[in-house]
Amino acid sequence: MRCSTCDEKDCYTGKDCTRIKELVVDRYSEVSNQKLMKTASGIEACHYMKLTRVEELITFAQGMGFGRLGIAFCIGLEEEARVLGKILEQSFHVSSVCCKVCGIDKRDLGLARIKTDRYEATCNPIGQAMILEKEKTDLNIIVGLCIGHDILFTQYSKAPVTTLVVKDRVLAHNPAGALNSRYYRKKLLPSG
């Protein structure tokens, strides 16, 4: 599949070029998937271009009947996590876990360090997932975890995971900026 290079996008009007449509439709008939899809589709249908992602998150969690939300955040975005926590606490029980939880030394895991002249704790996405599991969260929210750490967190999280903030230290946590800016496109695709 290379949908990104397709100019027709006939799937938008019903064409199936995959031969898996029936199998996929069967998966959506599973109760847990059906509820997720109905809630997400309802938000899109009722609030299209009206709600921010934070507002959509709240509406989605309420629509799903979630009561306990977890925030797995990067220490570099602790202020954003604090604000998000205050917003969410108006409607939910919120637990939050910093990426440096447990204070594990990078040297203990044989990991590269940014500064070799001082102690450097590693990010701990598996620990974050384990702690939020103990908190019995219904939904976990990623706020700026590093690339790779977000993957491990998602892999080990027992609750479903959504990403609110994607870390991009260069583009103010807006990785789409590299795709939207002709300067970055030229840098990343020098041949055109």
C-alpha positions in Angstrom: 0.0 0.0 0.0 1.1 3.5 -0.8 -2.0 5.5 -0.2 0.0 8.7 0.3 1.0 8.7 -3.4 -2.5 7.9 -4.7 -4.1 10.9 -6.5 -7.6 9.5 -6.8 -8.4 8.5 -3.2 -11.5 6.7 -4.5 -11.8 5.0 -1.0 -13.3 8.3 0.1 -16.4 7.5 -2.1 -16.5 3.8 -1.3 -13.9 1.9 -3.4 -12.1 -1.0 -1.7 -8.7 -1.7 -3.2 -7.6 -3.8 -0.3 -9.7 -7.0 -0.3 -9.9 -6.9 3.5 -13.0 -4.8 3.9 -15.2 -7.7 5.2 -12.6 -8.7 7.8 -12.2 -5.1 9.0 -16.0 -4.6 9.2 -16.1 -7.7 11.4 -13.6 -6.3 13.8 -15.6 -3.1 14.1 -18.6 -5.2 15.2 -16.7 -6.2 18.4 -18.3 -4.4 21.3 -15.2 -2.5 22.5 -14.2 -1.4 19.0 -17.8 -0.4 18.2 -18.0 1.9 21.2 -14.7 3.6 20.5 -15.7 4.1 16.8 -19.2 5.4 17.7 -17.8 7.8 20.2 -15.0 9.1 17.9 -17.4 9.4 15.0 -20.0 11.3 17.1 -17.4 13.8 18.1 -16.4 14.3 14.5 -20.0 14.6 13.3 -21.2 17.0 16.1 -18.1 19.1 16.7 -16.2 19.2 13.4 -13.9 22.2 13.4 -15.4 23.4 16.7 -13.3 21.8 19.5 -9.6 21.8 20.3 -7.9 18.5 20.7 -8.0 19.0 24.5 -11.8 19.5 24.3 -12.1 16.5 22.0 -10.2 14.5 24.6 -12.6 15.5 27.4 -15.6 14.8 25.2 -14.3 11.4 24.1 -13.4 10.3 27.6 -16.9 11.3 28.9 -18.6 9.6 25.9 -16.7 6.4 26.7 -17.7 6.6 30.3 -14.0 6.8 31.5 -13.5 8.0 35.0 -9.8 7.6 35.5 -7.3 9.2 33.2 -3.5 8.9 33.2 -1.0 11.4 31.9 2.5 10.0 30.9 4.6 13.1 30.4 8.1 14.2 29.6 9.8 16.2 32.3 10.4 18.9 29.7 6.7 19.4 29.4 5.8 19.3 33.1 4.0 22.7 32.9 1.8 21.5 30.1 1.1 18.3 32.0 0.3 20.3 35.1 -2.2 22.5 33.2 -3.7 19.5 31.5 -4.1 17.7 34.8 -6.0 20.7 36.3 -8.3 20.9 33.3 -9.0 17.2 33.4 -9.5 17.0 37.2 -12.6 19.1 36.7 -14.3 16.0 35.3 -12.1 13.0 36.0 -9.8 11.3 38.5 -6.3 12.0 37.1 -3.0 10.3 37.7 0.2 11.6 36.2 3.7 10.1 35.9 6.9 11.9 34.9 9.3 10.2 32.5 12.1 10.1 35.0 10.1 8.1 37.5 12.3 5.7 39.6 15.4 7.8 38.9 17.2 4.9 37.0 20.8 5.8 36.0 21.4 5.6 32.3 24.7 3.9 33.1 22.9 1.0 34.7 21.3 0.3 31.4 24.3 1.0 29.2 22.6 4.0 27.6 24.1 7.0 25.9 24.1 10.2 27.9 23.7 13.8 27.0 26.2 15.0 29.6 28.8 12.6 30.9 30.0 14.7 33.8 26.8 14.3 35.9 24.2 11.8 36.9 21.6 11.4 34.2 18.3 9.5 34.9 16.8 7.6 32.0 13.3 8.1 30.7 11.2 5.2 32.0 8.2 4.5 29.8 7.7 1.0 31.0 7.7 2.2 34.6 5.2 4.9 33.6 2.9 2.3 32.1 3.2 0.0 35.2 2.4 2.9 37.5 -0.7 4.0 35.6 -1.8 0.3 35.5 -1.7 0.3 39.3 -3.7 3.5 39.2 -6.4 1.6 37.2 -6.6 4.2 34.5 -9.2 3.9 31.8 -7.3 6.0 29.2 -3.7 7.1 29.2 -2.5 10.3 27.5 1.0 10.9 26.2 2.4 14.4 26.7 5.7 14.8 24.9 7.4 11.4 25.4 10.5 10.9 23.3 10.4 8.9 20.1 10.8 5.3 21.1 9.8 5.9 24.6 6.2 6.7 23.3 6.3 3.3 21.5 7.4 1.4 24.7 4.8 3.2 26.8 2.0 2.4 24.3 3.2 -1.2 24.1 3.2 -1.7 27.9 0.1 0.3 28.7 -2.9 -1.9 29.6 -5.3 1.0 29.1 -5.8 2.5 25.6 -3.4 5.3 24.7 -3.9 8.6 22.9 -1.2 11.2 22.2 -1.9 14.8 23.0 1.5 16.3 22.5 4.3 14.9 20.3 7.8 15.9 21.3 9.7 18.0 18.7 12.4 20.0 20.5 13.2 21.9 17.3 9.7 22.9 16.2 8.0 23.7 19.5 6.4 20.2 19.7 4.8 20.6 16.2 6.3 17.9 14.1 3.9 18.7 11.2 5.8 21.9 10.8 8.6 20.0 9.1 6.0 18.8 6.5 4.3 22.2 6.1 7.3 24.4 5.9 8.9 24.6 2.4 12.3 25.2 4.1 12.2 21.9 6.1 10.8 20.1 3.1 13.7 21.3 1.0 16.1 20.2 3.8 14.5 16.8 4.1 13.8 16.3 0.4 16.8 18.0 -1.3 16.0 16.4 -4.7 12.6 18.0 -4.8 
